[in-house]
Amino acid sequence: MTKNDRTNPLSYAILIENRKGTVLMEPIKIQKVIDYIEAHLTEELSYKQFAAMVAVSEADLQRSFKMITGVTISDYIRYRRLSCAAVDLKNNHKVLDAAFNYGYQTAESFTKAFKQYHGCTPMEAKDVNQAIRYFNPLVVKLAKRGGNVTECRAERIETADTITAFYNASDESSRLKKNRHSQIEFLISMRYLQEVIPENSRILDCCAGTGIYAFALAKQHRVVAGDLSEKHIAQMKELQKDAPQLEEIHWLDARHMDIFEDESFDVVLCMGALYHLFSYEDRMNAIRECVRLCKKGGILVFAYLNKWGNFYNGMINNLKPMDLLYREFDSGNHEDIFFRTTAEEINAMCQALNLICLRNIGVDHLAFLSSERIDAMSDEEYAHLLDYQLKATQEPNIAGASLHGLWIGRK
């Protein structure tokens, strides 16, 4: 390697030890294989084809791929095909079409593999409320640290494309109002928002989804709404046609909201970004942006997913295999597009920016415990249940047992 080569991080090679000696394998070649797989997921793929493409033996390629990415080539292809198949099913593709498209010869073999990976059958995955396990594409990154140490790592891509692909395949507009148990999150959250938001406030709802909170709050306040999903933006604009209520609607990435000036809002709601940001730096950037846009003394609200609540839900309702639930809990979940955290971590991040915590609560402890029973309740029974859910939010010791958490504070 020449001196000039050392200035280009992609020219570094990874040394992989094996029984035959040291094999020189460049990370850029691993990425080339990954890129080819992504472009040809619905076609027949072979190790021989990959090895010839990067001019190494099949054995060395497989060994290198596993060492750098943490998964085998065959597992990577399987995870990606089953993830893409699940998205197709949520877009109303037929089960048999999805099976054949991703290399399965029969519906039976596809169903068996699908259930083993996602924890549900292909038909169950079509339900808008059924969670799927989405394995994002891998990207190999090379990091140079110090004078002589070079590290290579593989990361799952966390881009707007993978998040919006999920929401484009889902019906977010009905998620919080489809049935009684799913309404608990919205109804309890609204009670607390109405309690803390001053009259005639100017509010930014930067992760508005299809606008369920934005439109409700716009009845009493001036609301600007934004979202990462073009589909959600179009749905909000459609609702605006007949009865305009929102001041503005924008495409927004909560980490970079440069279209707004500092301290432009009395209240800033971040009701979804922290669900999808895997790195601590990205989460802090989103929180910092919200703080920047909030007036001094203003209200900030951050929604988040609780590790324990999601673990309990998965176990009680048999949604996923136990080994997957353990991995999701330990990692925060790098298996799909959702990130799980704790009330303590969210509070520590907000305190690091000198925010004053007013509430840090769980909002839907009871929703997943017996959804069918809740959905069958009368109006009187349901109102009584909501009273007890409100009591549960006031118990800090069980905040983490809720699926969704809500941090409310002041700048």
C-alpha positions in Angstrom: 0.0 0.0 0.0 1.4 3.4 -1.0 1.4 6.5 1.1 -1.3 8.0 -1.1 -3.5 4.9 -0.6 -3.5 5.6 3.1 -5.4 8.9 2.6 -8.3 7.0 1.1 -10.2 5.1 3.8 -11.7 2.7 1.3 -8.3 1.5 0.2 -7.7 -0.1 3.6 -8.1 -3.8 3.7 -9.4 -6.0 6.5 -7.1 -8.9 7.6 -9.1 -12.0 8.2 -7.3 -14.9 9.9 -8.2 -18.5 8.8 -6.5 -21.9 8.8 -4.9 -21.3 5.5 -3.3 -18.1 6.5 -4.2 -14.4 6.2 -6.7 -13.4 3.5 -6.7 -9.8 2.3 -10.4 -8.7 1.9 -11.3 -5.2 1.1 -14.5 -3.8 2.8 -15.6 -2.1 -0.4 -15.9 -5.6 -2.0 -18.2 -6.7 0.8 -20.3 -3.6 0.1 -20.3 -4.5 -3.6 -21.8 -7.9 -2.8 -24.4 -6.3 -0.6 -25.4 -3.7 -3.2 -25.7 -6.5 -5.8 -28.0 -8.6 -3.5 -30.2 -5.5 -2.8 -30.6 -4.9 -6.6 -31.4 -8.6 -7.3 -33.4 -9.8 -4.3 -36.1 -11.3 -6.4 -33.7 -13.2 -8.7 -31.7 -16.3 -8.2 -28.4 -15.6 -6.3 -25.3 -17.8 -5.8 -22.1 -17.7 -3.9 -20.2 -18.5 -7.0 -21.6 -15.4 -8.7 -20.6 -13.2 -5.7 -17.1 -14.7 -5.4 -16.4 -14.1 -9.1 -17.7 -10.5 -8.8 -15.0 -9.6 -6.2 -12.3 -12.1 -7.3 -12.0 -14.2 -4.2 -12.8 -17.8 -3.3 -16.4 -18.6 -2.1 -15.0 -19.8 1.2 -13.0 -16.6 1.8 -16.0 -14.5 0.8 -18.4 -16.2 3.2 -15.9 -16.1 6.0 -15.2 -12.4 5.4 -18.8 -11.5 5.1 -19.8 -13.1 8.4 -16.8 -11.5 10.2 -17.6 -8.0 9.0 -21.4 -8.0 9.0 -22.2 -10.4 11.8 -24.5 -12.5 9.6 -23.9 -15.1 6.9 -24.7 -14.3 3.3 -27.6 -16.8 3.2 -29.1 -15.3 6.4 -28.8 -11.8 5.1 -30.6 -12.7 1.9 -33.3 -14.5 3.8 -33.8 -11.7 6.3 -34.0 -9.1 3.5 -36.4 -11.2 1.4 -38.7 -11.9 4.3 -38.7 -8.2 5.3 -39.5 -7.0 1.8 -42.2 -9.7 1.5 -43.8 -8.4 4.6 -44.0 -4.9 3.2 -45.5 -6.3 0.0 -48.2 -8.1 2.0 -49.0 -4.9 3.8 -49.4 -3.3 0.4 -52.1 -5.9 -0.3 -50.0 -8.3 -2.5 -51.2 -11.9 -2.5 -49.4 -14.4 -0.3 -48.7 -16.7 -3.2 -47.3 -13.8 -5.3 -45.0 -12.7 -2.4 -43.8 -16.3 -2.0 -42.9 -16.8 -5.6 -41.4 -13.3 -5.9 -38.9 -14.0 -3.1 -37.8 -17.5 -4.1 -40.2 -19.8 -2.3 -41.7 -22.6 -4.4 -44.8 -23.2 -2.3 -47.1 -21.1 0.0 -46.4 -23.7 2.7 -42.7 -23.2 2.7 -43.1 -19.5 2.6 -45.5 -19.4 5.5 -43.2 -21.6 7.6 -40.2 -19.3 7.0 -42.3 -16.2 7.4 -43.7 -17.2 10.7 -40.4 -18.3 12.1 -38.9 -14.9 11.2 -41.8 -12.5 11.9 -43.7 -14.4 14.6 -46.9 -14.2 12.6 -48.3 -15.8 9.4 -48.4 -13.9 6.1 -52.1 -13.5 6.4 -51.8 -12.1 9.9 -49.1 -9.6 8.6 -51.7 -8.0 6.4 -53.4 -6.6 9.4 -52.4 -2.9 9.9 -52.0 -3.5 13.6 -49.7 -6.5 13.2 -46.0 -5.7 13.8 -43.4 -7.1 11.4 -39.7 -7.5 11.8 -38.0 -5.4 9.2 -34.3 -6.0 8.6 -32.8 -2.9 7.1 -30.2 -3.1 4.3 -26.6 -3.3 5.5 -23.9 -0.7 4.7 -20.2 -1.3 5.5 -18.5 1.7 7.0 -14.8 2.0 7.5 -13.5 4.0 10.4 -9.9 5.2 10.9 -8.9 5.8 14.5 -5.5 6.7 15.8 -2.3 6.3 13.8 -2.4 2.6 13.0 -5.8 1.2 13.9 -8.5 0.7 11.3 -11.9 -0.7 12.2 -14.6 -2.0 9.9 -18.2 -2.3 10.9 -21.5 -3.0 9.3 -24.6 -1.0 10.2 -28.2 -1.2 9.2 -29.2 1.8 7.3 -31.4 4.2 9.2 -32.6 6.5 6.5 -35.9 8.2 5.7 -36.4 5.7 2.9 -36.8 2.7 5.2 -39.0 4.5 7.7 -41.3 5.9 5.0 -41.4 2.5 3.3 -42.9 1.1 6.5 -45.5 3.9 6.9 -46.4 3.8 3.2 -47.3 0.1 3.8 -49.3 0.9 7.0 -52.5 2.7 7.8 -51.3 5.2 10.4 -54.5 7.2 10.1 -56.5 4.5 11.8 -53.9 3.2 14.3 -55.1 5.4 17.2 -58.8 5.2 16.6 -59.5 1.8 15.1 -60.8 0.3 18.4 -61.1 1.0 22.1 -57.8 -0.5 23.2 -55.8 1.4 20.5 -57.5 4.7 21.5 -56.1 4.6 25.0 -52.7 6.0 24.0 -54.4 9.0 22.2 -57.0 9.8 24.8 -54.6 9.7 27.8 -52.0 11.7 25.9 -54.5 14.3 25.0 -55.6 14.7 28.6 -52.1 15.6 29.6 -51.5 17.8 26.6 -54.7 19.8 27.4 -53.5 20.1 31.0 -50.1 21.6 30.3 -50.6 23.6 27.1 -51.4 27.3 27.8 -54.4 29.0 26.0 -53.9 30.2 22.4 -50.5 28.6 22.1 -48.5 28.4 18.8 -47.7 24.7 18.5 -45.3 22.7 16.3 -46.2 19.1 15.9 -43.0 18.0 14.1 -43.9 14.3 13.8 -47.6 14.6 13.2 -48.2 11.4 11.3 -51.6 11.9 9.7 -52.4 14.8 12.1 -54.5 13.1 14.9 -53.0 15.4 17.6 -52.5 18.4 15.3 -56.1 18.6 14.2 -57.4 18.0 17.7 -55.3 20.8 19.2 -56.0 23.1 16.3 -59.5 23.6 17.6 -58.1 25.7 20.4 -54.5 26.6 19.3 -52.5 27.7 16.3 -50.8 24.5 15.0 -48.0 23.9 12.4 -47.7 20.2 11.5 -44.9 18.3 9.8 -43.9 14.7 9.1 -41.2 12.6 7.4 -43.7 10.7 5.3 -44.9 12.2 2.1 -48.0 10.0 2.4 -48.9 11.4 5.8 -48.3 15.0 4.5 -50.7 14.3 1.6 -53.3 12.9 4.0 -53.1 16.0 6.2 -53.4 18.3 3.2 -56.5 16.4 2.0 -58.1 16.9 5.4 -57.3 20.6 5.1 -59.3 21.0 1.9 -62.7 20.9 3.4 -62.0 22.6 6.7 -58.6 24.3 7.0 -57.4 24.2 10.6 -53.6 24.0 10.5 -51.5 27.1 9.9 -48.9 25.2 7.8 -47.9 21.7 6.8 -44.3 20.8 6.0 -42.0 17.8 5.2 -39.8 17.7 8.3 -36.9 15.6 9.7 -36.9 16.3 13.4 -33.1 16.4 13.5 -32.9 19.3 11.0 -35.8 21.8 11.0 -33.9 24.8 9.6 -37.0 26.3 8.0 -38.0 27.6 11.4 -36.3 30.4 13.4 -35.2 30.0 17.0 -37.9 30.2 19.7 -40.7 30.2 17.1 -43.2 28.2 19.1 -44.8 28.1 22.6 -45.1 24.3 22.4 -43.1 21.7 20.5 -44.4 18.2 20.2 -42.1 15.4 19.1 -44.5 12.4 19.0 -42.7 9.9 16.8 -39.1 10.7 15.9 -37.6 9.0 18.9 -39.3 5.8 17.9 -37.0 5.5 14.9 -33.6 7.1 15.8 -31.1 4.3 16.8 -28.0 6.4 17.6 -27.8 8.5 20.8 -26.4 11.4 18.7 -29.5 11.4 16.4 -31.9 11.3 19.3 -30.0 14.2 21.0 -30.0 16.1 17.7 -33.8 15.8 17.5 -34.3 16.9 21.1 -31.9 19.8 20.6 -33.8 21.0 17.5 -37.1 20.9 19.4 -35.5 22.9 22.3 -34.1 25.4 19.8 -37.5 26.1 18.3 -39.3 26.3 21.7 -39.6 29.7 23.5 -38.0 30.1 26.9 -40.5 28.8 29.4 -42.3 26.9 26.7 -43.6 23.3 26.8 -41.8 20.3 25.1 -43.3 16.9 24.7 -41.4 13.8 23.6 -43.1 10.4 22.9 -41.0 7.2 23.2 -41.3 3.4 23.1 -40.7 1.6 26.4 -38.4 -1.5 26.4 -40.3 -3.3 29.2 -43.7 -2.5 27.9 -42.9 -3.8 24.5 -41.2 -6.9 26.0 -44.3 -7.7 28.1 -46.6 -7.1 25.1 -44.6 -9.5 22.9 -44.5 -12.2 25.6 -48.1 -12.0 26.9 -49.6 -11.9 23.4 -47.1 -14.3 21.9 -46.2 -11.8 19.1 -42.6 -12.9 18.6 -40.2 -15.7 19.5 -38.5 -15.2 22.9 -35.0 -15.0 21.5 -36.1 -12.1 19.3 -37.7 -10.4 22.3 -34.5 -10.8 24.3 -32.4 -9.3 21.5 -34.8 -6.4 21.0 -34.7 -5.6 24.7 -30.9 -5.8 25.0 -30.2 -3.8 21.9 -33.0 -1.3 22.0 -33.9 -3.2 18.8 -31.8 -3.0 15.7 -34.0 -5.7 14.1 -36.6 -3.3 12.6 -37.2 0.4 12.3 -38.3 0.9 16.0 -36.1 1.8 18.9 -37.1 1.0 22.5 -35.7 2.9 25.4 -36.5 3.6 29.1 -38.1 6.5 31.0 -34.8 7.0 32.8 -32.8 7.4 29.6 -35.2 9.9 28.1 -35.2 11.9 31.3 -31.4 11.9 31.4 -31.2 13.2 27.8 -33.6 16.0 28.6 -31.9 16.9 31.8 -28.6 17.2 29.9 -30.1 20.1 28.1 -31.3 21.7 31.3 -35.0 21.0 30.7 -37.4 20.8 33.6 -39.4 17.6 33.8 -43.1 18.1 34.6 -44.3 14.5 33.7 -42.6 11.3 32.6 -45.4 8.8 32.2 -46.7 5.7 30.6 -49.9 6.3 28.7 -51.2 2.8 27.7 -50.3 0.2 30.4 -53.6 -1.5 30.1 -54.0 -1.5 26.3 -52.2 -4.8 25.5 -53.2 -6.8 28.6 -56.6 -7.8 27.3 -57.4 -6.0 24.0 -60.5 -8.1 23.1 -62.0 -7.5 26.5 -61.4 -3.8 26.3 -62.9 -3.6 22.8 -66.1 -5.3 24.0 -66.6 -2.8 26.9 -69.7 -0.6 27.1 -69.2 3.2 27.1 -69.5 3.2 30.9 -67.1 0.4 31.4 -64.6 2.0 29.1 -64.8 5.4 30.8 -64.1 3.6 34.1 -61.1 1.8 32.6 -59.7 5.2 31.4 -59.9 6.5 35.0 -57.7 3.6 36.1 -55.3 4.2 33.2 -55.0 7.8 34.5 -54.2 6.4 37.9 -51.6 4.2 36.4 -49.9 7.2 34.7 -49.4 8.7 38.2 -47.4 5.7 39.4 -43.7 6.4 38.5 -42.7 2.9 39.4 -44.7 1.3 36.6 -44.0 3.9 33.9 -41.8 1.5 32.0 -44.6 -1.1 31.8 -46.5 1.0 29.3 -46.0 0.5 25.6 -45.7 4.2 25.0 -44.1 6.8 27.2 -44.6 10.6 27.3 -42.0 13.0 28.6 -43.4 16.5 29.3 -41.2 19.4 30.3 -40.5 23.1 30.3 -37.6 25.0 28.7 
